[in-house]
Amino acid sequence: MDAARPRTDGRRHRRTVIVSTASAGVAALALLLLGPADALPPAFWAMALLAVVVDARPYVVPGRRASAVILPSICFTFAVALAWGAAPAIAVQLVAVAVAGARMRHSLRRTVHLALQHVAALGAAAGVADLGRLRIDPSPDWWDAMVICVAAVAWITARHAVAGLVRGLTSEGRVPARRRRGHADLLASAALLLLGPVVLVAALVSPALLPLALLALHAVHRMVRWAGESERAARFDPLTGLPNRRALQTAMAERPADRRRALLLLDLDRFRTVNDALGHGAGDRLLTRVADRLTAVVPAHDLVVRLGGDEFAVLATRVEDPASARRIAQHLAEALSRPFPLDGTPVELSASIGIALQSGRRDSSTLLREAESAMYEAKQRGDQVAVHGPDAAKHTPDRLSLVADLRTALRREPPDDGIVLYYQPQIAIATGEVVGVEALLRWRHPRRGTIGPEELLRAAEPTPVMRLLTARVLEEVVAQLATWRDAGAPLRAAVNVSARDLHAGDIADRVGALLDRYAVPADLLQLEITESALMADPHRVLETTTRLSRMGVAISLDDFGTGYSSLQHLRRLPLSEVKIDRSFVLGMAGDSGDAAIVRSVVGLAEALGLRAVAEGVEDEVTWRLLAAAGCHTAQGWFHARPMPAADLREWLGRYRPVRPGIRGEIDSVGTSKTSNNEGAGWPPSPAKR
């Protein structure tokens, strides 16, 4: 019952204003009827009747302002004001406003606002007509035409002045946003006003000619309707009916006086699966239902927007701090977590949400970029919500510059591009033999020096440059594999690929073409994927990795244990190995929890028939703990640091396998005193790096 009370009150207010306005108009007309019989000729009554009738279909230009409503009755009331003064015109206009308010279901405030505008406008026009001594009957001259034009300008100026004054008084001091609305409302108003004197002259000749003016009014109506549709198409999404990116930018341009605002950018996870499984028609219907659900849970003072594709945004206008913005995001995530019934099938959806808080004088494009950056961060971490912080804001321009420089470098031929690959050996723990290498990326920036893989990939992965970089790395690695094979020392090399590469779908074709061109067996190449790639689109990743596996390319799951992927991926994906993240390996010698995690992952890999590779092995103690746990392969500075291909060949010539079962002379700190690997490029402890 409480929820229905506001609607009931609104209807009561609407009825009140209609009755009161109509009563005032009827009373004014009654007074006019009591006047001299020749005071108001039949032409007046014919025009008054048509004014009330045509306002049953007012013209509405898209917008929330009362001044965006154009009443066709102004054609007749403006003419009445010129010929018979302000009082008869205002009386007719009040009745017409009441009819228009009832037709558009306006609230009390908007109807009164509209009435005030037209009363002031008609008063200004009648005042100009009196000052100019306008005489339309029997025949107007050039002076009268000029006075009519000035009166029309006065009418338009007075109406918009009252609209601006009322808007300023009711906006609590806030400065309204500038709206690039075009000139459709101005042109329509001017056309109707200047048509009025022509209609008046026709009415004075014979009231029977007045209905012919309806055709001209219909033409103006069509013009306003076309302008409204064009404006709506420019500011609203045609599929969902929500405001679009342009409308969001307009709303964000407003400067709130005392409230902080937040922009929440939502990207639907795995939406492409719905299109692939059910078709694009079902995907469009799902987007409309997502829009309806967001609109239902977002308060009226906030703005819901569709940016395009499967991206939506919410501009929250009453946010106190990041915690309150997170609560709003969690509320949206919960609303989207409920299944969407689609063709009898419940469809599960989730969204990654990035939040940017508006403070200071940041423009709309900066705020949108920060929200998008936070959204990508949430996707990469496997979280639903991420807030753009000051650190991210500080590094965003730097990353953009880095990506631009990288794109420029990739247009050059190697080695002029500065892209360098280092290779780190992978050692079989049981035998001490080198079973492969991992290719690690370096970039020698002309101004910044050498940039490591973490910084480089963090900047490039969210952008299309990542695919260009992957293509460059794959070609160099496959060419190096061919060189090692021709030298009689074939090695398996592992290459990291990003989520963007896997989702593109053509990486299998590119890898196959490279292997054929260099005549390299597929089992010498291994691709490493991360859990974040699985979280973004597991079905597409499964399809791509299955194709690669059937070609003979091994697939490794990198950084296992740091993401949020389900263990079913270990069973469903065509994996050959899992790589235990270095954060667990580094701490296993001194942390029983890390050691337990490593042992559990090794046991799980063993049970599934997968190799377990430990990253970050930096000392002999960790090496022996991994051997005791049954880990298959170790990679880290204990054996060798990453090195260029030329140095790797030299290192391989000096290297002698060391097995955990053959213990050299171990001093009190656990450092081997054997010299069979001396000078091989691996430090005995991290302190000597």
QUIFEN-V413061 format. One record per residue. N is the residue number from 1. RES is the residue in three letters. PSI is psi in whole degrees, 0 to 359 (999 if undefined). D_CENTER is the distance of its C-alpha to the mean C-alpha in Angstrom with 2 decimals. Layout:
# QUIFEN-V413061
n	res	psi	d_center
N	RES	PSI	D_CENTER
N	RES	PSI	D_CENTER
This chain:
# QUIFEN-V413061
n	res	psi	d_center
1	MET	320	37.61
2	ASP	324	35.79
3	ALA	331	32.52
4	ALA	347	34.39
5	ARG	316	36.19
6	PRO	322	33.61
7	ARG	319	33.48
8	THR	317	37.30
9	ASP	321	37.56
10	GLY	320	35.28
11	ARG	323	37.56
12	ARG	318	40.59
13	HIS	320	39.35
14	ARG	317	38.58
15	ARG	322	42.06
16	THR	313	43.59
17	VAL	324	42.15
18	ILE	314	43.04
19	VAL	316	46.55
20	SER	317	47.10
21	THR	316	45.86
22	ALA	322	47.82
23	SER	318	50.87
24	ALA	318	50.78
25	GLY	317	50.63
26	VAL	321	53.38
27	ALA	317	55.53
28	ALA	319	55.14
29	LEU	324	56.09
30	ALA	320	59.04
31	LEU	322	60.29
32	LEU	324	60.03
33	LEU	332	62.05
34	LEU	353	64.80
35	GLY	188	65.19
36	PRO	146	67.54
37	ALA	328	67.40
38	ASP	7	66.93
39	ALA	320	64.15
40	LEU	111	61.33
41	PRO	173	62.12
42	PRO	330	60.83
43	ALA	323	58.20
44	PHE	314	56.52
45	TRP	326	56.45
46	ALA	319	55.11
47	MET	324	52.26
48	ALA	318	51.57
49	LEU	315	51.42
50	LEU	325	49.03
51	ALA	318	46.76
52	VAL	320	46.41
53	VAL	314	45.99
54	VAL	337	43.24
55	ASP	0	41.11
56	ALA	349	40.70
57	ARG	74	37.93
58	PRO	163	36.12
59	TYR	131	33.50
60	VAL	120	30.03
61	VAL	135	27.57
62	PRO	132	23.92
63	GLY	162	23.44
64	ARG	358	24.53
65	ARG	146	27.48
66	ALA	332	30.98
67	SER	353	31.81
68	ALA	356	29.44
69	VAL	128	32.15
70	ILE	118	34.91
71	LEU	122	38.17
72	PRO	344	40.42
73	SER	341	43.36
74	ILE	337	43.16
75	CYS	319	44.93
76	PHE	319	47.97
77	THR	328	47.81
78	PHE	318	47.54
79	ALA	321	50.64
80	VAL	319	52.40
81	ALA	324	51.73
82	LEU	323	53.23
83	ALA	322	56.27
84	TRP	6	57.08
85	GLY	175	55.28
86	ALA	323	52.41
87	ALA	308	53.84
88	PRO	321	54.00
89	ALA	318	50.59
90	ILE	322	48.96
91	ALA	313	50.75
92	VAL	320	49.42
93	GLN	323	45.91
94	LEU	319	45.78
95	VAL	318	46.68
96	ALA	321	44.09
97	VAL	321	41.35
98	ALA	317	42.40
99	VAL	316	42.10
100	ALA	320	38.67
101	GLY	319	37.46
102	ALA	321	38.76
103	ARG	321	37.17
104	MET	358	33.65
105	ARG	48	34.12
106	HIS	154	33.46
107	SER	171	33.93
108	LEU	315	36.95
109	ARG	314	35.11
110	ARG	323	33.57
111	THR	317	36.88
112	VAL	319	38.92
113	HIS	314	36.52
114	LEU	319	36.92
115	ALA	317	40.68
116	LEU	319	41.03
117	GLN	313	39.30
118	HIS	328	41.63
119	VAL	313	44.72
120	ALA	320	44.14
121	ALA	315	43.38
122	LEU	323	46.55
123	GLY	318	48.60
124	ALA	318	47.52
125	ALA	317	48.29
126	ALA	324	51.66
127	GLY	318	52.50
128	VAL	319	51.94
129	ALA	321	54.05
130	ASP	317	56.86
131	LEU	324	56.82
132	GLY	0	56.92
133	ARG	54	59.64
134	LEU	137	57.84
135	ARG	107	60.14
136	ILE	330	58.70
137	ASP	128	61.88
138	PRO	330	63.93
139	SER	127	62.01
140	PRO	154	59.36
141	ASP	192	59.80
142	TRP	324	57.59
143	TRP	317	57.64
144	ASP	323	56.43
145	ALA	320	53.56
146	MET	320	52.51
147	VAL	321	52.77
148	ILE	317	50.61
149	CYS	317	47.85
150	VAL	322	48.10
151	ALA	323	48.03
152	ALA	319	44.83
153	VAL	318	43.22
154	ALA	319	44.51
155	TRP	311	43.11
156	ILE	318	39.56
157	THR	316	39.80
158	ALA	318	41.17
159	ARG	312	38.58
160	HIS	332	35.58
161	ALA	315	37.46
162	VAL	319	37.95
163	ALA	316	34.34
164	GLY	322	33.20
165	LEU	312	35.89
166	VAL	320	35.03
167	ARG	321	31.31
168	GLY	323	32.21
169	LEU	332	34.59
170	THR	1	32.20
171	SER	9	29.09
172	GLU	39	30.78
173	GLY	356	30.67
174	ARG	145	26.99
175	VAL	119	26.41
176	PRO	152	24.55
177	ALA	145	21.76
178	ARG	130	23.04
179	ARG	122	22.09
180	ARG	83	22.50
181	ARG	348	24.10
182	GLY	195	26.54
183	HIS	22	30.20
184	ALA	315	30.44
185	ASP	322	31.66
186	LEU	316	34.08
187	LEU	320	35.54
188	ALA	317	35.97
189	SER	315	37.71
190	ALA	320	39.97
191	ALA	317	40.88
192	LEU	317	41.87
193	LEU	315	43.84
194	LEU	341	45.80
195	LEU	335	46.49
196	GLY	310	48.18
197	PRO	325	51.37
198	VAL	317	51.83
199	VAL	322	51.64
200	LEU	315	54.03
201	VAL	320	56.62
202	ALA	320	56.43
203	ALA	324	56.90
204	LEU	328	59.89
205	VAL	310	61.45
206	SER	122	60.87
207	PRO	340	58.37
208	ALA	342	58.36
209	LEU	348	56.22
210	LEU	318	53.33
211	PRO	339	51.67
212	LEU	339	51.24
213	ALA	343	48.61
214	LEU	328	46.32
215	LEU	319	45.49
216	ALA	321	44.31
217	LEU	323	42.23
218	HIS	323	40.64
219	ALA	319	39.75
220	VAL	320	38.05
221	HIS	318	36.18
222	ARG	322	34.94
223	MET	315	33.82
224	VAL	320	31.84
225	ARG	317	30.33
226	TRP	318	29.29
227	ALA	321	27.77
228	GLY	319	25.89
229	GLU	321	24.52
230	SER	319	23.46
231	GLU	320	21.79
232	ARG	319	20.00
233	ALA	329	18.87
234	ALA	337	17.49
235	ARG	353	15.61
236	PHE	147	14.96
237	ASP	126	13.49
238	PRO	335	16.78
239	LEU	309	16.14
240	THR	344	15.02
241	GLY	2	16.33
242	LEU	158	13.40
243	PRO	153	12.62
244	ASN	192	10.30
245	ARG	321	8.55
246	ARG	318	12.19
247	ALA	323	13.14
248	LEU	316	10.56
249	GLN	323	11.98
250	THR	317	15.37
251	ALA	322	15.03
252	MET	341	13.96
253	ALA	344	16.98
254	GLU	144	19.28
255	ARG	103	21.22
256	PRO	140	21.94
257	ALA	315	25.58
258	ASP	9	25.95
259	ARG	143	22.74
260	ARG	145	20.01
261	ARG	158	16.41
262	ALA	142	13.40
263	LEU	123	9.65
264	LEU	119	8.31
265	LEU	124	4.85
266	LEU	130	6.13
267	ASP	120	6.65
268	LEU	132	10.05
269	ASP	136	12.87
270	ARG	30	15.47
271	PHE	330	14.33
272	ARG	333	16.12
273	THR	322	19.26
274	VAL	315	19.35
275	ASN	318	19.27
276	ASP	322	21.93
277	ALA	319	24.08
278	LEU	350	24.00
279	GLY	161	22.90
280	HIS	332	20.14
281	GLY	316	21.71
282	ALA	323	21.31
283	GLY	320	17.67
284	ASP	319	17.13
285	ARG	324	19.20
286	LEU	321	17.27
287	LEU	321	13.97
288	THR	325	16.09
289	ARG	326	17.51
290	VAL	317	14.33
291	ALA	317	13.53
292	ASP	320	17.16
293	ARG	320	17.14
294	LEU	317	14.27
295	THR	325	16.08
296	ALA	328	19.30
297	VAL	348	18.51
298	VAL	132	16.68
299	PRO	160	19.43
300	ALA	334	20.19
301	HIS	355	19.75
302	ASP	165	16.00
303	LEU	128	13.37
304	VAL	132	11.21
305	VAL	144	8.75
306	ARG	120	7.56
307	LEU	335	5.26
308	GLY	152	7.36
309	GLY	232	8.97
310	ASP	28	8.31
311	GLU	131	4.65
312	PHE	165	5.37
313	ALA	151	5.72
314	VAL	124	9.31
315	LEU	103	11.29
316	ALA	124	14.37
317	THR	356	17.35
318	ARG	75	20.05
319	VAL	131	19.32
320	GLU	318	22.32
321	ASP	176	21.28
322	PRO	328	18.95
323	ALA	319	20.94
324	SER	326	20.20
325	ALA	321	16.43
326	ARG	322	16.93
327	ARG	320	19.03
328	ILE	317	16.42
329	ALA	319	14.01
330	GLN	324	17.08
331	HIS	318	17.88
332	LEU	319	14.65
333	ALA	320	15.20
334	GLU	321	18.78
335	ALA	321	18.08
336	LEU	343	16.09
337	SER	342	18.85
338	ARG	139	21.41
339	PRO	147	22.21
340	PHE	116	21.20
341	PRO	124	24.41
342	LEU	110	24.00
343	ASP	41	27.24
344	GLY	0	29.21
345	THR	125	27.18
346	PRO	122	25.20
347	VAL	126	21.84
348	GLU	134	20.45
349	LEU	154	16.73
350	SER	168	14.91
351	ALA	145	11.45
352	SER	129	10.47
353	ILE	125	9.26
354	GLY	139	8.88
355	ILE	133	10.65
356	ALA	130	11.66
357	LEU	134	14.77
358	GLN	121	15.83
359	SER	152	19.40
360	GLY	217	21.73
361	ARG	33	20.85
362	ARG	138	17.56
363	ASP	175	15.88
364	SER	323	12.49
365	SER	323	11.45
366	THR	316	12.71
367	LEU	319	11.00
368	LEU	320	7.47
369	ARG	321	8.91
370	GLU	319	10.49
371	ALA	321	7.78
372	GLU	321	6.28
373	SER	318	10.04
374	ALA	323	10.75
375	MET	316	8.55
376	TYR	325	10.50
377	GLU	320	13.50
378	ALA	319	13.36
379	LYS	317	13.33
380	GLN	326	16.16
381	ARG	348	18.12
382	GLY	11	17.85
383	ASP	164	16.84
384	GLN	330	14.62
385	VAL	138	13.78
386	ALA	141	13.85
387	VAL	132	14.34
388	HIS	120	14.10
389	GLY	175	17.81
390	PRO	328	20.14
391	ASP	316	21.11
392	ALA	320	17.72
393	ALA	324	17.42
394	LYS	326	20.91
395	HIS	350	20.32
396	THR	311	17.09
397	PRO	324	19.12
398	ASP	319	21.74
399	ARG	319	19.56
400	LEU	318	18.30
401	SER	320	21.98
402	LEU	317	23.02
403	VAL	319	20.79
404	ALA	318	22.10
405	ASP	323	25.63
406	LEU	318	25.22
407	ARG	319	24.22
408	THR	319	27.27
409	ALA	322	29.48
410	LEU	347	28.62
411	ARG	344	29.93
412	ARG	162	33.32
413	GLU	145	35.86
414	PRO	148	36.70
415	PRO	11	38.09
416	ASP	343	37.04
417	ASP	347	33.36
418	GLY	359	34.22
419	ILE	124	32.74
420	VAL	138	35.26
421	LEU	131	35.51
422	TYR	151	37.43
423	TYR	130	38.86
424	GLN	126	39.63
425	PRO	150	42.30
426	GLN	127	41.90
427	ILE	131	45.20
428	ALA	120	46.66
429	ILE	322	47.83
430	ALA	323	50.80
431	THR	344	52.34
432	GLY	5	50.82
433	GLU	152	50.11
434	VAL	117	47.14
435	VAL	353	45.18
436	GLY	182	42.24
437	VAL	159	39.92
438	GLU	131	36.25
439	ALA	124	34.82
440	LEU	135	33.01
441	LEU	140	31.18
442	ARG	150	32.18
443	TRP	122	31.32
444	ARG	93	33.88
445	HIS	138	31.94
446	PRO	335	34.30
447	ARG	325	33.61
448	ARG	353	32.08
449	GLY	201	34.47
450	THR	129	33.75
451	ILE	127	30.21
452	GLY	171	30.08
453	PRO	325	27.97
454	GLU	310	25.82
455	GLU	320	24.58
456	LEU	314	24.29
457	LEU	327	22.35
458	ARG	325	19.99
459	ALA	323	19.03
460	ALA	331	19.21
461	GLU	321	17.80
462	PRO	0	14.02
463	THR	162	15.10
464	PRO	345	17.23
465	VAL	335	20.18
466	MET	321	20.61
467	ARG	322	22.10
468	LEU	319	24.48
469	LEU	318	25.57
470	THR	318	26.22
471	ALA	319	28.28
472	ARG	316	30.26
473	VAL	316	31.02
474	LEU	317	31.98
475	GLU	318	34.40
476	GLU	321	36.11
477	VAL	315	36.49
478	VAL	322	37.96
479	ALA	321	40.27
480	GLN	323	41.39
481	LEU	320	42.09
482	ALA	322	44.32
483	THR	314	46.13
484	TRP	320	46.87
485	ARG	316	48.05
486	ASP	333	50.36
487	ALA	0	51.77
488	GLY	15	52.74
489	ALA	69	50.35
490	PRO	139	47.38
491	LEU	149	44.54
492	ARG	135	41.39
493	ALA	137	38.24
494	ALA	137	34.88
495	VAL	134	31.63
496	ASN	135	28.19
497	VAL	149	25.40
498	SER	171	21.67
499	ALA	322	19.24
500	ARG	321	17.90
501	ASP	317	21.57
502	LEU	324	22.24
503	HIS	337	19.34
504	ALA	327	20.41
505	GLY	343	23.66
506	ASP	7	26.05
507	ILE	327	27.01
508	ALA	319	30.06
509	ASP	320	31.33
510	ARG	319	30.94
511	VAL	317	32.73
512	GLY	320	35.45
513	ALA	321	36.06
514	LEU	317	36.46
515	LEU	321	38.85
516	ASP	319	40.90
517	ARG	319	41.09
518	TYR	3	42.40
519	ALA	47	44.34
520	VAL	129	42.89
521	PRO	142	43.24
522	ALA	333	39.97
523	ASP	354	41.17
524	LEU	353	41.14
525	LEU	135	37.32
526	GLN	134	35.05
527	LEU	135	31.25
528	GLU	129	29.58
529	ILE	158	26.28
530	THR	164	24.52
531	GLU	332	23.56
532	SER	326	19.87
533	ALA	324	20.05
534	LEU	320	21.66
535	MET	325	19.15
536	ALA	315	16.21
537	ASP	79	18.21
538	PRO	327	21.90
539	HIS	316	23.17
540	ARG	323	22.22
541	VAL	319	23.56
542	LEU	318	26.70
543	GLU	316	27.24
544	THR	314	26.93
545	THR	329	29.08
546	THR	318	31.64
547	ARG	316	32.17
548	LEU	319	32.64
549	SER	322	35.02
550	ARG	335	37.10
551	MET	344	37.50
552	GLY	2	38.99
553	VAL	126	36.20
554	ALA	147	35.99
555	ILE	130	32.71
556	SER	140	32.36
557	LEU	109	29.92
558	ASP	155	29.29
559	ASP	40	28.90
560	PHE	135	29.89
561	GLY	349	29.76
562	THR	346	26.90
563	GLY	201	24.04
564	TYR	23	23.65
565	SER	154	24.54
566	SER	150	27.18
567	LEU	345	30.73
568	GLN	340	30.83
569	HIS	328	29.04
570	LEU	332	32.29
571	ARG	325	34.15
572	ARG	324	31.97
573	LEU	148	30.91
574	PRO	67	33.68
575	LEU	152	33.96
576	SER	332	36.98
577	GLU	163	36.32
578	VAL	140	34.23
579	LYS	121	33.92
580	ILE	130	34.37
581	ASP	145	32.17
582	ARG	335	34.18
583	SER	329	33.28
584	PHE	321	35.59
585	VAL	318	38.18
586	LEU	328	38.70
587	GLY	0	39.51
588	MET	336	41.59
589	ALA	333	44.88
590	GLY	357	44.55
591	ASP	116	42.22
592	SER	330	43.45
593	GLY	314	40.00
594	ASP	319	38.58
595	ALA	321	41.76
596	ALA	321	41.42
597	ILE	316	37.85
598	VAL	314	39.05
599	ARG	322	42.04
600	SER	317	39.95
601	VAL	319	37.57
602	VAL	316	40.65
603	GLY	320	42.33
604	LEU	316	39.35
605	ALA	318	39.10
606	GLU	316	42.85
607	ALA	329	42.82
608	LEU	1	40.20
609	GLY	30	42.08
610	LEU	153	39.56
611	ARG	144	40.30
612	ALA	122	39.22
613	VAL	129	38.45
614	ALA	124	38.39
615	GLU	152	36.50
616	GLY	32	37.65
617	VAL	112	41.38
618	GLU	357	42.98
619	ASP	166	46.40
620	GLU	328	49.25
621	VAL	313	48.94
622	THR	320	45.45
623	TRP	315	46.70
624	ARG	327	49.58
625	LEU	321	47.47
626	LEU	321	45.23
627	ALA	319	48.41
628	ALA	329	49.69
629	ALA	350	46.48
630	GLY	16	46.86
631	CYS	143	43.85
632	HIS	317	44.25
633	THR	145	42.77
634	ALA	147	42.13
635	GLN	127	40.18
636	GLY	181	40.38
637	TRP	344	42.38
638	PHE	323	45.44
639	HIS	310	46.17
640	ALA	145	44.59
641	ARG	162	41.90
642	PRO	144	39.55
643	MET	157	41.52
644	PRO	164	41.53
645	ALA	322	43.04
646	ALA	319	46.36
647	ASP	327	46.77
648	LEU	318	45.86
649	ARG	319	48.76
650	GLU	319	51.12
651	TRP	318	49.86
652	LEU	327	50.43
653	GLY	334	53.97
654	ARG	339	54.73
655	TYR	139	52.94
656	ARG	128	55.11
657	PRO	139	53.66
658	VAL	124	53.98
659	ARG	149	53.88
660	PRO	333	53.43
661	GLY	340	56.81
662	ILE	101	58.62
663	ARG	122	58.58
664	GLY	189	59.77
665	GLU	117	61.28
666	ILE	124	58.70
667	ASP	188	59.28
668	SER	336	58.56
669	VAL	5	54.91
670	GLY	17	54.25
671	THR	129	54.16
672	SER	139	56.03
673	LYS	3	59.07
674	THR	153	59.40
675	SER	14	59.00
676	ASN	344	58.20
677	ASN	14	54.57
678	GLU	136	55.46
679	GLY	10	53.76
680	ALA	359	51.31
681	GLY	7	48.34
682	TRP	129	47.38
683	PRO	147	47.94
684	PRO	343	49.82
685	SER	157	47.46
686	PRO	335	44.09
687	ALA	338	46.04
688	LYS	9	47.44
689	ARG	999	44.17
